[in-house]
Amino acid sequence: MALTFEEFRNSEKSRKPHFLVIGHPISHSLSPVMHNRSIRHYGLDAEYLAVNLFPSELSSFITWCYRDEFKGCNITIPYKEMLLEMLDEIDASVKQIGAINTILKKNNRLIGYNTDQYGFTEPLMPFLNKIDTGRAIIFGTGGASKAVKAALEEIGFEELVFVSRRADKEIESESSEIFVIDYSQWQAFAPETNLFINTTPLGMYPELNNSPVAGTDIHLLSESLCYDLIYNPQKTLFLSDAETQGAKIINGLEMLIYQGSKSFELWTGQPFPIDKVKAELNRHIQ
């Protein structure tokens, strides 16, 4: 259960060692489930908490991070970009992606990292020798799509097609050809594409009947690889439809775990107990 920042500050939990995940909204986050399992595994004296932070509280939050009890933080929507100018230092991963998802406190300095690119890439690795890296279609141009873009560029994709309600959005790249189109145009790019990625919240619990791909277009996913960053439910309508067309699928649970593993290692220096974390998450997800 998420606390407001005010509730957190006034609670006993704030006076004990803690890690946080902040966002607005944040009640859906399973990061506390994942990280508290890892904390118990190592017997650490700390707790990981979800805090619903309002934009007007950002400055107060940054001040809070310098307290001794604060041990580290994850960042989610809508603060991945808003915090860029508020930290003491940013890692090369943040400079490349343009978004933050992890704060490490070191020598009383707040350092921003992005572990989403690593989290996205790891589940994709077993498939890379089986797919053409000519073109990928990415649904969505929000914060999550930035890490996906960086990962696909590093892998060597020649062409990235972003599908957005804001087809006038400009996305720059030094290594891949970029197209930004609307939802009435992507179909023309589909025949020569075998990787489709959903970075939007379409299909996330509880709106299970939503998908970035209309039912009349699911045949375009035939024999492809479809990757959804959503992890609740584990099989979204997008992935379910893709499977009916013979596509291979990857859900967002693996990305959640791997990006979390990198954050945990930054904070504690300890490897993530991935099998135990995965078992714990499976008890909490449909």
N, C-alpha and C positions, 0 to 999 in steps of 0.2 A: 504494500500500500504506500502510495506517495504522500509526502508531507509538503505543505507549503513552506516556503523559506522561513516565514515567521514562525510557523509551528516547529520547524526544525531548530531554529535558534533558541526557542524557549523550552526545548525538551532536554531531558537528561542525556539523550544520545549525542547532542552537540558538544557535551563536555567530556566525551570519550573519543579515543582515536577513531577516525572515520574516513571512508572513501565515499564519494558521491557520484550520482549521475544527475545532470540537470537538463531540463527541457520544458517545453510548454506546448502541448500537454505532455505528461510523462507517465501517467498511470498504467499505460500498456507495457512499460519496459520490463523485460525479463533479466536485465543486467544484474539486479540485486540477487536473484535466484542463482545466477551463474557465479558471480564473484563471492557471494557468501559461502557457497559450497567450497570454493577454492580456499577461502580464508579458514574455514573449519578444517580442511585437509591439512593445512600447515600449522594449525593451532595458533594463528595470529591473534593478537589482542586488538581487534578492530571490527567494525561493521560497515557494510556497504549499503547506502540508502539512496532512494529516489527522491528528488526534491523538485517540486513544480515551481519553477522560478519565473516571475513576471519580468518583462523587459525593463521595467523601471527599477528593478532590484539588482541589475547587473553590476553596478559599481559597488554596491554593498557586498555582493557575493565575492568579487575580486578581493576586497579588503578582508573578508572572512578567510580566504585561502591562505593568508599569511599566519594564521593561528597555528600553534603547535599541534593541535588535535587533528587538523586537516592533513590527510596523507596523499590525496590524489583525487582525480575527477575524470569522468567521461562527460562528453558534451553531445547533445542531440538537438533535433529541430526545436527552435529556429536559430540556435546560437553558434552553429559551426563557423559561420563567417563573421558574425557580429563581434566575436571575441578576438579577432585577429590583431587588433590594435591595442588590446588591453593587457597583454601579457608582457613579461620582461624579455622573452626570447621565443623564437619559433624555430622548429627543426626544419631541415631540408625537405622533409615529407610534406610539411604544411606549405612551404614556399612553392612546391611543385603542384600541389592540388588546389591550394587556395581555401582550405577549410581545416578546422581543428576538431578532433573528437576526443583528445586526451590531454589532461594537464598533469605534468610531473612537477613536484616541488623539490628543488635541489639547491642546497646552500641558500635557502630562503628566497630563491628566485622561482618564478612560475614560467615553465617552459611548455609550449604547445607542440603536440605531435598529432599526426594522423595515422591511425592504424587500419583505416578502412581499406586502403589499397591492398595491403597484405591480406586482410580478411577476405576480400573479394577474390584475389588471385589464387589462393591456396586450393579452394574447392574446384577451380577451373583447370588446374594443372594436369590431372589425369586425362583430360579430354583434348589437350592442345595438339597432340599428334594425330588427332582424328578429324579436326575441323580446319577449314580454309580460313586463313587470316586476311582475306581480301576485304571483307566488309562485315560490320556488326550493326545491328539496329538496336538503339537504346530508347526505351520509352521513358520520357521524363528528362527535365533539365534542372532539377533541384540540387540541393547540396550533395545528396548521395551519388548523383551522376558524375560529380567531379572526380571522385576516387575511381569510379569505373572507367572514366576517360583516361586517367593517368595510367591505370593498369593495362588497358587495351593498347595504349600507345607504347608502353614498355614491352609488351608482348610482340608488337610489330604489326598491328592491324593497319592496313593501308587506308581504309575509309570508314568513318564513323558517321552514322546517320541518327541524329537525335530527333525524336518525335515529341512535339510539345504543343501545348495550347498557345504558347508564345513563339510562333514560328519566326518572329523578327529578332529573336534573341541572338546575339553574336557570341560564338565560341571559337576561340583561337587555338591553333595547334601548329607546332613546328615540324611534326613528323607524320601526321595523318591528315588526309583530306576530310573536311568537316562539312556536313549538311545539317541544317536545322529546318525541319518541315512540320506540317500539321498532320492531324490524324486522318485527313482525307487523302494524303499523299504517299504514306509509307508503303502502301501496297505495291506501288510501281518498283520499289527497291527490293522487295522480298524475294523474287525468284532467284537472285544470285547471292542470297544471304543464308548462312546456316548457323548464325548465333544471334539470338534475340534476348534482350535483357529488360526486365521491368524494374525500374528504380522508383516508380510512383507508389503511392499507398493504395492504389486500386486493387481490391480483393482482400485487404487486411481485415481481420476480425474487428468488428462484427459485420462489416459490409461484404459478406462472402460472395455475393452475386455479381460483383464488379470485376472488370478485367480491362486492360488496355487494348485488347484485341476483341472486336465484335465477333459474335458467333458466325456471321457470314464470311469472316476472313480467316477462320482458324485453319483452313486448308493450306494457307500460305506458310504455316509452321511445319509442314510435312518434312519428316526426316531431318529435322534441324536439332540444335541444342538450345534449350530455353532455360533461362536463369532468372529466378525471381528473388529479389532481395528481402521480400516479406518472409517472416518465419512463423507467423501465427495467422492462419493455419499453415501447417507444413506443406500442404498441397492446395494452392490457390486455384481459382477457376482458370486462370491463365495456364498454369502448369497441367491441370487436369485436361483441359482442351488440347494442349500440346501433345500430351500422351496419347490421346485418341488418334492423333495424326502420325503416330510412330516416332515422335520426337523424344530425345533424351532430356531429362530435366534435372535441375539443381535448385534446391530451395534455399532460403536465407538463413537457415539454422547454422549451417557450416560457416557462413560468413560471420554471423554473430559470435560464434565460438572463437574463430581465429582472430578476429579483430580484438576480442576481449582478452585472448591469450597474450597478445603483444602488449596491451595496456598493463596487464597484471605483471608481466615480466619487467616492464619499465619501473613500476612502483616498488616491487618487492625483490627483484632479482631472482625469482623462483619460476620454474617452468609450470605452465598451466596443467592441472590434472584433467586432460581433455576427456577421457573416457568417463570419469566420474561426473564431470560437468554435463556431458551429453545425456547421461542417464537421468540426472536431476532435471534437466530442461524438458526431456520427454514426458516427465510426470506433470508438467505444467502447460503443455501445448496440446491443442487438438490434433 
